[in-house]
Amino acid sequence: MLHNVEEVIRLREWLKQLRDNKGFTQQYVSEKLGVTRQYYQQIETEERMPKITMDMICKISRLYSIELHLVAEMENLKKI
């Protein structure tokens, strides 16, 4: 779970940067992560606190072809 506001802001910026770098739309990412586009948009626009599960971390890792531990480190997750 994210532990403070700074972690949430870094996560949002990081997810948006990853998406932009790959040229993915919010719709595409939301489908791959198994959430609605509206939910994903709210995460990026600070309207919703993201609920990150191990399943979500695995999906992000596969979607962006990054190692699983890098996602967990970015999240600064202590325990899921």
N, C-alpha and C positions, 0 to 999 in steps of 0.2 A: 504494500500500500504506500502511496506517496505521503510523505511526512510533513511537508511544509509548502508554502506558497511558491518559494523559489524552485523547488523540484517540479511542481506542476507547470510553471512557466517554461522551464527548460524542456520538459517533455513536450509541451505543445509546440514550441519553436522547433524542436528536433523532428517531430513527426511531420510538421509542415515542410521543413527543409528536405527531408527524405522524399516526401511526395513530390515536391516541386522538382527536385533533381532528377527524378525518374520520369517526370512528365505525366504522372498519374492524376486522374481526377479524384475528387472526394468520393464520387459514386463508385469508382473502380476499387478504391481502397476499402470502402465500407463493405462492399460485397465480399472481398477477400477476407476481411476480418469478421464477417458474420454479424454486422451491426447495420442499422439503417444509415442512409446518407445524412439524415438530419442529426442523428446522434453523433456521428463522426464530425460533422460540421460544428456542432456545439462544443466538442472537445477542442477543436482548433481555434474557435473564437471565444473561448473562455466562458461559455455559457453553462458548461457542465463539468463537474469533476470526473475525470476518467477513472473507470474501475478496471484496473489492469490485472488480469488473471494469468496464470502460467500458460494457459491455452492461447491467450491474446499475445503474450510474449513470443511464443513459438510461431504464431501466424505472422507477426511483424518481422521476425527473423527470416522466415522463408520468403515473404513478400519482397523484402529489400535485399535478400541474399547477404545478410550479415550474420556474424556468429552470435549465437544465443547469449553468451556471456556479455557481449557488448550492449545488447538490449537491456539486460538486467542491471548492468553497471549504470547505464544512462538513467534508468528508473530509480537507481539507488534503493532497490528493494531489499528489505531486511528479511521478510518472510511473506510468503503468499499463502 
